[in-house]
Amino acid sequence: MGPTGSARILQIHPTRQCNLSCLHCYSSSSPRAHGALALDLLCEAISDAADEGFNFVSLSGGEPLLYKPLAQLLQHAHTCGMRTSVTSNGMLLTAPNIELLYGNVDVLAISIDGIPESHNRIRGSQLAFDTMKARLPLLRAANLNFGFIFTLTQYNLNELDWVRDFAISEGAKLLQIHPLEEVGNAATMLQGSAPDATESAYAWLLAQQSNNSALRVQIDLAFSETVKQHPELVFASAASELKIKRFGDLVSPIVIEADATVSPIQYGFARDFAIGNLTQAPLRTLLKDWQVQRLPAFYALCRDVYDEIACAPKPYFFDWNNLIGKRAEETNHPSPMKKSGQSNVVHAHSDI
């Protein structure tokens, strides 16, 4: 089953070109980054993914609106029977770009990083918030459903209520809370800013309290007790239980990075587990080979992480993608300082 439930997600980062240089950008995108993946290459990959049971294409970047054949890419995904999403910083949502998206995107997600001052600081532009906000009436006028993605750090939990109220006032349908991943720019510019277990627990509680008919709130955190009872959520089920044929039911999400590398789970996942590169073989071939050569090792890694979670003395909330990513890196580069059985997990208070 995996953490994405019934959604079988293909994430695509067609370019690292962006109009901003955000402090937390996991792909280190910026106006200085150039180049983009070919439309034909990505369309073939989408077709292959659909054949393998994937049903959702998520476009990110970089800024997807700077990818010239974006409309054709989204249209091809729809032709293949897949739902689509685009994640944007919102500054380029002009009338022509909204017209481009209309009918081609099922979910438009706009990044937000807190109150205007915080948003501008993270985005590296004093114009970022006001420009994004000025585009929102155009979305409403076009009846284009949209939501916001809020990056949770160790220091901005106090801004979550403001973000929720802003999302409701602007007519958003969804607020997604995503913990900071200390990769890309964040590894150096926001080192030590990922939320700990206490911040995560309070964020989870606020998310549950904020859910209502006007706004759906989703938080990308897992709860240890739920994972213990449902190991299939983290690919830790016994191999004998997996009577699966299509790759989409084996691993989701998979990610096409801006250099055509295909990775499981998240951008920049440990290269020892890379699925391959689309410039070397089509996606259908890469998935077939990886299923034989690397899937058992990936499942073993997931089982090890599950055992770590199951042995924790207290319940806690955690970012599974970040945790499995770190363990995969440790598999590539084992630390001589880490003792056998030692856990890096910080536990939440027992009364949460």
N, C-alpha and C positions, 0 to 999 in steps of 0.2 A: 504493500500500500504506500508507505512512505509519508513524509511530512506534508505533501501537497494534496493528500486525499484523492478525490476522484479526478482532479485536474492533473493532466500529464503535460508538463510545461517544458517548452523549448524557449529558452532565453536567447536573444540575439543582440549583440552589440556591434552594429554594422560599421561604426566609426568611433574614434576617440576624439574627434573634433568637437569642440564645444565653445559656446560664447562666454563661459565662465571657467574659473579655476578654483573649484571648491576645496576647502580644507579637508573634507572627509571623503573625497571621491576615490572609490576603490579601484577605478581603472586609470587614475591619474590623467583624466581627460583635460583638455585646455584649448584655448585658441591657437596654441602653437602646434598642436597635434594635427596631422594631415593624413590623408589616405582613407580609403573606405573599401569594404568588401564588395565584390561584384554582385550585381543583382542576380545574374544567372546562377552563380554559385550558391547564393542563399535560397533562391527559389527551389533549386534541386534538393537542398537540405530540408526545406520545409516539406516538400513532397515525400521524401524518405521518412521524415519524422511522423507524418500523418499515417503512412503505411505501417509504422511501428507502434501505432496506438496513441501518439501524442495528440492532444486536442486543444492546446492553447499555445499561442505564440506571444511572447512578451518582448517588446522592443525597448532597449535602453541605450546607454552610450557611455560617453559622449551625449550630445543632444541629438535625438533622432530626427528632429525637424531640420537639421543640417544635412541629412542624408537625402540626396536629390531624388532617388527612386523610391522614397518611402511609401507613397501611395500604391505603386505597383506591387511592392512587397506585401503590404497589408491585404491588397486585393487577392494576391495569390494564396495567402493563408486562408482567406474566406473561401476561395474556390476549392481548397483542400478540406473544407468543412471544419476549420479551426477557428476558435474565438481569438480575439486579438486585444492587446493592451499596448499603450505607449506611455513611457515615463518621461516627463519633460520638466525643465525648470520654469516653464510658463512664460518666459520673457518673449519668446518668439511666436506666441499664439496670436498672430495677426489674423485679420479676416481671411486672406487667401489661404493661410495654413489651416485655419479651422475648416474652410471649405474642403481642403485636401483630406482632412481627417474624417469629415462627416460621412457616415455610411461605411467607413473603412475600419474604424476603431470601435471596439466594444467597451473598453475601459480606458479612460484617460486619467493618468495619475500625475499630479503636480507636486513637486518636492517643496517642503516647507520646513524650516529649521527653528521655529519658535517665534517670539515677538519680532517686530521689524528690525530692531537693532541686532539681535542675534542672527537672524536670517542673513542680513547684509554682511555681517562679519564672517560668517561661515562661507558665504558665496563670494566674498572678495569684491563686492560692488555695492556702493551706496544706492544704486538704482534698482537693485535686484527685487526687493519686496514691492516697492511702489509700481514698478513696471509689470510684475506678475499680477498684482491685484487689479491693475487697470485693464488687463486682458479678460478678466472673469466675466464682466457683463456681456462680452462677445460670445462666450461659451453658453451663457444662459439664453441669450437671444437666438442662438442656433439650436437650442434644445439638445446640446451635447452633454451627456452625463459625465461628471468628473468627480474625482476624489483627491485627497491629499495624502502624501507620505511624509511622516515626521520621523526624523532620525533622533532616537533617544540616546543621550550621553549620560555620563555620571553627574552632569551639572545642569541639566535643563528640565528635569522632571517638574519643577515648579512652573514651567511654561506650558505644560500639556493642557491644562484647563483653558488657557487663552487660545491655544491652537484649536481645541474642540469647538469653542464658542465661535471662533472665526470661521471654521469650516461650516458650521450650521448657518451662520448669518450669510454666507456666500452661496448657499444652496448646494454644497457638496453632498454626495450620497455615501461617501466612504472616507474614513480616516484610518490609515494604516500606520501603525507604530513599529518602526524597525530599529533594533539596536545597532549602534555604531559598530562597524567592523574595522578593526585596526589594520587595514591593508591599504595598498596604494598610497595616496597622499596622507591618509590618517595615520599610517604607521610612523610617520615622522612629525607631522604637523599637529596631530591630536593624540599623541602617544599617552596612554594611561587614562584616556577619556571614555573608554567603553563602560557601560553601566555595570555595576557589580550586582550581586544577587539581591541585596536589599533594595536598590533602586529598581531593579527589574520586578520585584514582588509588588512594590507600591504602584509601579506603572501598570502591571497586570490588573491590580485591584481598581485603579482609576478607569482603565479601559472597560472593565465589566460594568462599572457604575455609569459610564457614559453612553453605553449602548441604548438606543431608543429608536422609535419609528422614524425619526427625522434623519438619523445618522447611524450607519453601521460602523462600529469600531473594531478593527482587527489588530492584534498585537502578535508579532512574530517571536513569541517565546513559548517554550515548552515547560510543562510541570513534571517534575520527576516521578510523582506518584502515578500520573496518567501514563507516562512512558513505561513504567514498570509493568503496568497491567496490559499494555498494548505494545509489545516490542516491534510489531509490524510498522508502527509509526516511524521508526528509525532504522528500518531494514535489518532488524535483528531477529526475525523469525527463522526457524529452522529451515534449511534449504529444502528439506523434503516437503515442506508445506507450500512451496512456491511452484505450483503447477501452472506456470506462465509460459507463454510463447513469444509475446511481443515485448520489445525493449521498454516501451512506455510503462509497462506494468512492473518492470524490474527496478528502474532508477528514474526518479524525477525530482528536481528539474535536471536537464542537461543544458549547458551554456556554450554558445558559439561566441568566442571572444573576438576582439577587433583584429587579431592577427590570424584568424581562422582556426585557432586551437579550439578543440571541443573538450569541455571539462564536465565532470559530474558535479552537481550540487551548487557550486558558486564560482564566480569569476576568480581566476587565479588559484584554483584548487591545486594541491600539490601535484607537480608534474609527473611524479611516479605513477599517478592514477589517471593521467590524461588519456582521453579516449582516442585522440589523434588530431590530425590537421586536415581540413577540407581541401587544401592545395595538394595533398598527397593521395587522397582517395575519397570517394563519395561517402556521405554519412552512413548509408546503409551498410557499406563494407566496414567502416570503422566500428560501428556498433556490433556487428556480428563478430569481428575479431576480438573486441574488448570483452564481450560477453564470455568468450572462451578463455581468454588469457588473463584478464584482470578482475572480472566480476567476483570470483571467489575471494580474492584478497581484499577487495572493497567490502564485501559482506563480513569478512573476518574482522576488519577494522571497525565496522559498525557494531559488531557483537562485542568487541572489547570495550567500546565506549558505552554500550548499553550496560555491560557488567559493572563498569565504573559508576554509572548512575544508580543501578540497583543496589550497590553496596554503600551508598551514601548514608550516613547516620541520621540525617534530617531531610525533610522535603525542601525543595528549592526550585526556583525558576531559572531557566537558562536558555541561551541562544544555541540551538542544536547545530545550525549551519556553522557557526563560529567554532563550536567545540570540536566537531568532526574535522573541520579544516585544520585546526591546530594539531590534532592528533595525527592527521595525515602528514603534516610537515614534520612532526617528530619521528614518524616512520621513515621519512626520507633522510632526516638529519638527527638521529637520536642524540640526546644530551647526556654526556657522561655524568652530569651533576644530579640527574633525576634518579632517585632510588626506585627500586621495584615496588609497585603497589602504591606509590605516592600519588595523591590526587591534587590537582591545581584548582578544584572547584571551591568557590566561596559559597557557603550555605546561608540561606535566609534564616531569619529568626523563627523559632519553632512555633510561635503563635500566629504566623501569617498563613 
